[in-house]
Amino acid sequence: MKTIALVGCGRISERHLKVIEQIPNLKLVAVCDVQVDRVNKVSTEWKVPAFTDALTMVKATKPDIVSILTDSGSHPEVGIELAPHVPVVVVEKPMSLTLEKADQLIETCERCGTKLFVVKQNRFNPPIQALKKAVDAGRFGKMVLGTVRIRWARHQAYYDQDPWRGTWKSDGGVFTNQASHHIDLLQWLMGPVESVKSYVATRLAAIEAEDTGVAVLKFHSGALGVVEATTATRPKDLEGSISILGEKASVVIGGFSVNRPVTWNFQESEPADEEINKLITDPPNVYGFGHLPFYLDVLDCLESGRNSMLAGLEGRKSLEIINALYESAFTGREVFLHYVPQSVPLGRDFERKSL
Ligand SMILES: NC(=O)c1ccc[n+]([C@@H]2O[C@H](COP(=O)([O-])OP(=O)(O)OC[C@H]3O[C@@H](n4cnc5c(N)ncnc54)[C@H](O)[C@@H]3O)[C@@H](O)[C@H]2O)c1
């Protein structure tokens, strides 16, 4: 049995709480939020002690795992403060907004012997797992083109519900918040990115960062990639998809949360291909069903001692691409990875007018 405490009792905490409840060998022991009303509500409902300070909670309840579900900009600070006092830190995506702070979090965890896991639950979607298996087995041959499309609807009320949303300092725009899952999948399936060119725009939402962005990517393999992302789809969510095209296969996983095989064409088919539609999942919201297999994987890594596919350095990869996308949008240049961001306001005090 492992024990777990949560820092942050906002929107995504409900998903974590419901998933933790389903896992017999994981026990919620405490919750924390700087907003007293929020933490008291969750504490009453889930019958665990409430704290308004994360370090106090960890010292008092000594959980095996702490999950950090605070606004994106604060993830590294909270993680760095807690890492010396807890064996396992789980951090919601994105792990950080700046690469410097991501590195500080990774280094602190390494120094303290604390295991760090980043929530990228879409990697566990059954059709995505099948796609990854096909890629790793070489069933695509030479890679040609990888495309992700995020056409979601986030109305002004979504951004207005909390002051951190849509700000450079604490959130970023559609690339960082919503598309970070899909950008992670793209690099996971297509391999390392060599360079990016991108444009961003703020079309419908009154926010600092972008609600719409497009980008082209060059992979080290020579294959190309496209990112098309917007939260300005109206009137409702349309699509969250990934397409992988190779010399010997074309696969599209669509739905609104990369959850439905739309195209599954292989030059050399295998018996399991006939069963692909059995992997369709239709989650009630864009969070999907992936948080449960994510936590099961964390527990299995702890039990078996195997390395996680979602350790800190893995979470850093999509963050580096996202920073490169902004660097390109802000400078108008092709940006090569690895580089040190010069013009990216993400995670910093923002002094320019909105885009
Ligand atoms: N994996 C996913 O699909 C997914 C989905 C939604 C949100 N998220 C991520 O989860 C994070 C939280 O999102 P949300 O929508 O729940 O935000 P939210 O604003 O609803 O909740 C965040 C909570 O953290 C609290 N908080 C902030 N700093 C704190 C601190 N130092 N100590 C204790 N509490 C603190 C706030 O008071 C707030 O209640 C974001 O980083 C977001 O990107 C991930």
The ligand as an ORCA input file, in Angstrom:
! r2SCAN-3c Opt
* xyz 0 1
  N      -3.467     16.144    -17.662
  C      -4.496     16.854    -18.080
  O      -5.205     16.514    -19.018
  C      -4.792     18.142    -17.389
  C      -6.086     18.675    -17.476
  C      -6.364     19.855    -16.791
  C      -5.362     20.507    -16.100
  N      -4.110     19.977    -16.089
  C      -3.016     20.689    -15.400
  O      -3.273     20.678    -14.012
  C      -2.851     21.900    -13.416
  C      -3.998     22.483    -12.623
  O      -5.060     22.782    -13.491
  P      -6.512     23.079    -12.922
  O      -7.365     23.283    -14.100
  O      -6.896     22.063    -11.914
  O      -6.241     24.496    -12.192
  P      -7.084     25.175    -11.038
  O      -6.752     26.616    -11.034
  O      -8.503     24.768    -11.172
  O      -6.491     24.490     -9.723
  C      -5.203     24.773     -9.235
  C      -5.307     24.850     -7.717
  O      -3.989     24.940     -7.172
  C      -4.045     25.792     -6.048
  N      -2.684     26.243     -5.728
  C      -1.893     27.073     -6.444
  N      -0.678     27.189     -5.861
  C      -0.699     26.401     -4.763
  C       0.260     26.078     -3.765
  N       1.486     26.598     -3.789
  N      -0.106     25.243     -2.783
  C      -1.349     24.711     -2.734
  N      -2.310     24.967     -3.660
  C      -1.977     25.798     -4.668
  C      -4.978     26.897     -6.454
  O      -5.504     27.598     -5.349
  C      -6.038     26.112     -7.232
  O      -7.118     25.720     -6.407
  C      -2.355     22.787    -14.552
  O      -0.966     22.732    -14.632
  C      -2.966     22.159    -15.794
  O      -2.163     22.314    -16.953
  C      -3.819     18.811    -16.693
*
